[in-house]
Amino acid sequence: MLELRDLTVHYGSRAAVRDVSLTVERGQTLGLAGESGSGKTTLGLSVLRLLPRSAELSGSVLLDGEDVAEMSWGRLRAVRWTQASVVFQGAMHALNPVRRVGAQIAEPMELHGVSGSVAELLEQVELPASKARAYPHELSGGQRQRVMIAMALACDPRLIVADEPTTALDVIVQAQVLGLMRRLVDERSLSLLMISHDLSVLTSTCDDLAVMYQGEIVERGRATSVISSPRHPHTAALAAAFPTIGAPEFRFAGQAPVREPLLRTEELQVNFGPLRAVDGVSLEVGRGEIVALVGESGSGKTTLARTIMGLQRPSSGRVIFDGAPIPLKGKALKAYRRQVQLVLQDPTSALNPRHSVYEAVAEGLRIHAIPGDEESLVTAAVERSELRPAELFLPSLPHELSGGQLQRVVIAGALALGPRLLVADEPVASLDASVRGEILALLLRLRAELELAALIITHDLGLAWNIADRVAVMYQGRIVEQGTVEQVLLDPRHEYTRKLLAAVPSTTRA
Amino acid sequence: MRIAGKLGGAVVSLSMVVVLGFFLFRVIPGDPVVSWTRGRPTTPEMQAALRAEWGLDKPLPQQFLDYLGKLLRGDMGTSFTYSRPVLDVISERVGPTLLLVGTSTLIAVLLGLWLGIRGAWRRDSRFDRVSTGVALTLWSTPTFWLGMLLMMATGDLFPSRGMRDTDTAPGFFSQAVDVAHHLVLPSVTLIAVVYAQYQMVMRSSLLEELHASYLTTARAKGLRDDLVRRRHAVPNALLPVLTLVFLHLGLVVAGAITTETVFTWPGLGLLFYEALTGPDYALLQGLMVVTAGAVVVMNVFADLLYRVLDPRVRAA
């Protein structure tokens, strides 16, 4: 169906894809794994010759025996979407925000003169026909992804290229979307090339697996055997980022001693109008304890974190820090915030692109007017977050650093203020597999050395298994279950926790 | 609900303009009585009489209250220079201004958007570089200087003063041709000076959209390049540009002071200029209210239009 022969793609002098040969047979499902920058998206785009103008392509891309690279523009346009279609990453931006989704699904059918009905397509992806009149922003992430899939099926292609089709979806929604794709691929005996950084997603959907690293395919084989006995070290690193819950080799945190409480919320409630975002939450974080707050988007976990940080006033209830209720305004609140620092998901947007590492770390010191030599404080914080030697990094600007290094800068900025609690919102979600482990190790070391406690907000149960001492599961504004990691993840009591755990795609289940 | 809020906001802005207009013009140097009687033999009694006639002998708060009271009854007062109701003087001048500035703005918008779209779509092409360069050069050219340059360059080809000749035959057609003839130079000047901003904003807005992944989706579907642009890229990129366009449409009523003055075009811009030299307080206040009113109304209109065009704003 699809055959790549010695495909090489250059952006200027940099080769994004190097000498890749790959085939996808009729009806075959192939997963292409790799971290950001590995060239997997470039490879996916080259199937329909969708690369930007700056890209230079050599080798051949045979789609049903015909070389895409050699086609005339007219022929190429005719082939696009009729022979192969694409399900893009992050359906929010892949859909035109000002056009109704029905019109967008119908567009390729009109264009290629294919008969069919939008309602039927929507039914196939288990959406009501009335959604055709919706605009993208009126749909949830899962629904938008379903619209993308319906759109990909519109002209009945033989091959579907899916680029990170479930990234940024909640686990349960992700499981539903993957199930849907699997079913449609089977029913229509489609060929599927699925691209993802997430090995567990690929193994739960695809029969075969190829691993891409620095523009080359480093490993290829049946999904099960690639996972169980990876031959290339990079495959092993990728697999490690998607831990098997319950497996001791993925548990990095040791047995936690009982600790005296540092932060406690008492029947905390936050209302936005009639909406109860946080509904009677009582949560505890001990000194030097790592607590994972798990829940899907919209469960209220971010609001809870904001309230704990003193950025949002509770409607009722209170937050106790170190034995005293947190101040609600003025200097006292500022002093409190110094002790509780925030680490955000995406370090590239959390840092000002025009501020050097030194400026980024020193800013907090200046705001809080911390006494002492600024330069030595900054250096110490940067060294603490393991950017060594610090002098090398201090003058750097964010764009000169890698994702992992940037996240260390963010952590250094927090550490500079000598906090006692880190609130980390998906601290590794936007990092590559190989960096993820390092950042988690850093958090554990900081805990050991500084008795730094952390409240980690995540939808990633694997992350909780990796480093948390205790887990709290949040659902519709309430903590439905909390306890030690082993209790909650291995012996879940609440219905919702069970559902969450069942939806985690596992590399071992495939 | 939100619309009511917008309208309320518009009323507040207008009231502030009324207050500001009243005091602002009284701060600028110049005594209307002195400048009006300059060069004429007048006695202090005559000056005092004039002052009383214009209401300038009363204390400032009293003057303001009088002004407000009349304004609420729809009376903008009497122009010092024309000795006629301000409203009459202004309404005579609205037509010519709408003709000149309206036509020019419309053409400038269309030209700017078209150039901006073409330039962004073929970024850094020769077309893009040349058109951007030309636009920026024209934008930074002083209006009066460009106007005079055009007058000299075209010689007697186009009239350079006023809106119509006195000796033109009275029929509608010949009158229209005459006005159009007079319109050429001032409108070309005006278009040349303002179209760049539409081009620049449209260009950067479209450049931003070009990275959007829904364009890749559209291409993957097999759409022709121009369809991708027309159907997907431009409608999205146009949204932020609209706000700017409507803000400027509001300013149309204010006229183009420099252009109208250079070409003695009998519009509101020229009237503004004349009133300032007085200063003719009553006329200035009236002009301020009318022009600010137009901006405020257009702004509300832009807001409403935006809600129609962007489904995301509609929902919010």
Interface residues (C-beta under 8 A of the other chain):
Chain A: L45 L48 L50 L76 R77 A78 V79 R80 W81 T82 S85 V86 F88 Q89 G90 H93 A94 L95 N96 P97 V98 R99 E107 P108 L111 H112 Y135 H137 E138 M151
Chain B: A212 S213 Y214 T216 T217 A218 R219 A220 K221 G222 L223 R224 H232 P235 N236 L239 L309 D310 P311 R312 A315
